[in-house]
Amino acid sequence: MNNSEERYTLAILVNNHPGVLMRVVSLFSRRSYNIDSLSVGETENEDFSRITIVVTGNRPIVEQIKKQVGKLVDVKRVYEMTQTKSLQRELVMVKIQTSAETRTQIIELAQIFKAKIIDVTSTTVSLEMTGSQDKIQSFLDLMMPYGVVELARTGITALERGARPLSSISFSEDDN
């Protein structure tokens, strides 16, 4: 990431139909836009799915992405989720190499970061944690010296702060 590039989180409300995710992701591929994080799931209304995509770029590129995605069939709304006006979280599951000597240290670090122990063997401890990308990265940096055996991340998902749901925002409203 160069100095003029930042991370942007886009929430994309789409009709819950087969092939919609492929069309959205294909647009990014055709335009050579890199996706840093992607999560997708059904919303509170089964007729819609929500795609959350994190991209790195500069403001003009992100504005172009928003316009192009917004023109796709089945896309109802593209909304930029800013750091200050949204809640953004990611889930990580990590399996750490451990021994009798290091197990206590790993468990103490997990407690500090509010990570949950989900499995223990004689040679590994598996943990799950949710949080911001920065919090998760800090936790993983501290776990690396012990030996990360396996790692799975969900990608960022986000909600706008306040009471208004994204699905209730007028589809013709253009305030992003």
JOPEHU-V250064 format. One record per backbone hydrogen bond with DSSP energy under -0.5 kcal/mol. NH is the residue of the N-H (numbers start at 1). CO is the residue of the C=O. If there is no record, write none. Layout:
# JOPEHU-V250064
nh-><NH & NH>
co-><CO & CO>
This chain:
# JOPEHU-V250064
nh-><5 & 6 & 8 & 9 & 10 & 10 & 11 & 12 & 12 & 13 & 13 & 14 & 14 & 15 & 16 & 17 & 20 & 23 & 24 & 25 & 26 & 27 & 28 & 29 & 30 & 31 & 32 & 33 & 36 & 36 & 37 & 39 & 41 & 43 & 43 & 46 & 48 & 49 & 50 & 51 & 52 & 52 & 53 & 53 & 54 & 55 & 55 & 56 & 57 & 62 & 63 & 64 & 65 & 66 & 67 & 68 & 69 & 70 & 71 & 71 & 72 & 75 & 76 & 76 & 77 & 79 & 81 & 82 & 86 & 87 & 88 & 89 & 90 & 92 & 93 & 94 & 95 & 96 & 96 & 97 & 98 & 103 & 106 & 107 & 108 & 109 & 110 & 111 & 112 & 113 & 114 & 115 & 116 & 118 & 118 & 119 & 121 & 125 & 126 & 127 & 128 & 129 & 131 & 136 & 137 & 138 & 139 & 140 & 141 & 142 & 143 & 144 & 145 & 146 & 147 & 147 & 149 & 149 & 150 & 152 & 154 & 157 & 159 & 161 & 168 & 169 & 169 & 173>
co-><2 & 57 & 55 & 81 & 8 & 53 & 79 & 10 & 51 & 11 & 77 & 12 & 49 & 74 & 47 & 15 & 17 & 19 & 20 & 21 & 22 & 23 & 24 & 25 & 26 & 27 & 29 & 28 & 34 & 54 & 54 & 52 & 50 & 45 & 48 & 44 & 45 & 14 & 41 & 12 & 39 & 50 & 10 & 51 & 37 & 8 & 53 & 34 & 6 & 58 & 59 & 60 & 61 & 62 & 63 & 64 & 65 & 66 & 67 & 68 & 69 & 72 & 13 & 74 & 13 & 11 & 9 & 80 & 82 & 159 & 86 & 157 & 131 & 129 & 152 & 127 & 150 & 94 & 125 & 147 & 123 & 99 & 102 & 103 & 104 & 105 & 106 & 107 & 108 & 109 & 111 & 110 & 128 & 116 & 126 & 126 & 124 & 96 & 119 & 94 & 116 & 92 & 90 & 132 & 133 & 134 & 135 & 136 & 137 & 138 & 139 & 140 & 141 & 143 & 143 & 144 & 95 & 147 & 95 & 93 & 91 & 89 & 87 & 85 & 165 & 165 & 166 & 170>
